[in-house]
């Protein structure tokens, strides 16, 4: 039996979610191959070939694949999919876009957002916004699985030298094309890869307060900035900052929640953090149910005092 990992990358560097997905696949104790689809992405293939646990790298490199469109990526995956028993894809925006297309074309069910590998056909995945864990068994001949990266360690890019094999380019889907891509340029660590995250909620009151209160703390901690859905909906920060079931799933070493009440969809996105610190004036706020350290107080006094003492 063998497993195929679909690499997520920007044609220059491999994304961390791919390395977490490789760690999940290695637990199957099967031969692990990685498919790299893109253009001018030889550096990505070489980096992946060095990852511990990878047996082979399949490279599909063509100009028309450079935009990473789900339609064309799915066709390239399907061209080799039936050679494998498992197809693992990171549970990211990219993975959520590609995996259903692949599963539908293979006429198999998709197992989404796994957090544990029990056996070759049994996996665990959270349900009900993380309040319960389902054990799922699949009898499909090919298991299409998306992997929640926060549940698995980062695979190491060292100590390996897997062969890189170029594969034929599948027919590109020309019905879709990339018109424009707008990327938010961040000076801070990316949310899903950050070791420390400082998040703000509706309790901050405004975007100006968010910036004035949280940025100095994030600077002191070398942290990424996040936000609750309520803060995003109120226009305090862009949607890229959103942590939660409908935002980004994170599990940093330290998560600081400031003025966040702890709605269930937010808790689903951050409660696996190693240490959670919460500040809220409401002693009954749900965030305190998952916090390792909770402080009931006025965030406009507490946070500046932290910054001054640091």
C-alpha positions, 0 to 999 in steps of 0.5 A: 500500500502507498500514500500520495501527499499533495504538496501546497507551495508557492512555486518557490517554497513548500508550505508548513501545512505540507510538512504536517501532512507528511507526518500524518501519512508517515503514521500509516507505515506505508510508502509515501510519495509527494506530488508537486504541481506548479511551474518552475517549482524544482526548488520545492521538489528538491526541498520535499525530497529531503523530508524524512519519511518521503520515498519519492517525489512526483513533479508536474512542472508546466507554465499552465499549472503555475497559478495553482487553480483547483480545476487543473490541479485536480486533473493532475492529481487524478492522472496518478491517483489510482496508483495509490491507496490514500491521498492526503491533502492539507486541510487549508483553503487550497486543500478544501478546494481541491480534495472534493473535486478529486474525491468526486471524480474517484467516486469515493467519500472524503474524510475531512480534517483528521486529527489522528490516524488509527489504522489504514482505514480508520481516522479521528476527526473533530465534529460539532465545532470540536466538542466531540471526536468521531472515529471514521472508517472508510471502505473505499478503495482510495481514501481521500483525506484532508489533514488538520495540520495543527494535530501533527508535528512538523516533518523535518527537511533533513536526512533524506534524498528521495528520487524526483520523477517528472510525470506527464502533464495532464490536460489543463482545464481552460474553463477557469483562469486566474484574473487577479490575486490580492495577497496581504503582506504581513510583517509578522509571522503567518497565523498558522505557523506562528509560535505565539499569537495575540488575538483580539475580540469585540471587547476592544471596541474599535480597529484603532483600539485593536492596533493601539492595545495589541500591537505593542504586546505582539511586538514584545512577544514576537507574535502574530496577530489574530482576531475573533469573527466578531472583531472581523465582522465589525471591521477592526481587522481584515478577514485574514486575521480571523481565528476559528472554525470559519477562519484559521485553525491554530495551535501555537505554543502560546495563545493570548485572547484579549477581549474575546468572549469565546464563542464556540466557533472561535474556541474550535479554532484555537483550543488546541493551543499549548498554553492559553491566556485570556483577559476579559471583564466578564468572569463568566466568559466561555473563553475561561473554560479553555484558558490555562490562565485567566484574568478578569479585568479591564483589558485597557489597563491590563495589557498596557501594564503587561507591555510596560512590565515586559 
